[in-house]
């Protein structure tokens, strides 16, 4: 137990770190910083790509919506140009056409 008291040093003071251990910890901290920087750059690139893909998708969606509106307008115009639906001639009673001509 006396050895524990010697290693403790002054209460509240940090324990001295062995120089080899300190060098290893500094190397690990530098490696972690490099990894963090690399991951940050990768994340930023992924975010920028996602934003670009979103913009492209929105442009495509807008173009498709415009095509749908144009097709609906063309269909309404074609329907209007065709006029009112005519009566089916097979449903006419005999002599109806002659009577309407008089």
Secondary structure, 3 states (H helix, E strand, C coil): CHHHHHHHCCCCCCCCCCHHHHHHHHHHHHHHHHHHHHHHHHHHHHHHHHHHHHHHHHHHHHHHHHHHHHHHHHHHHHHHHHCCCCCCHHHCCCCHHHHHHC
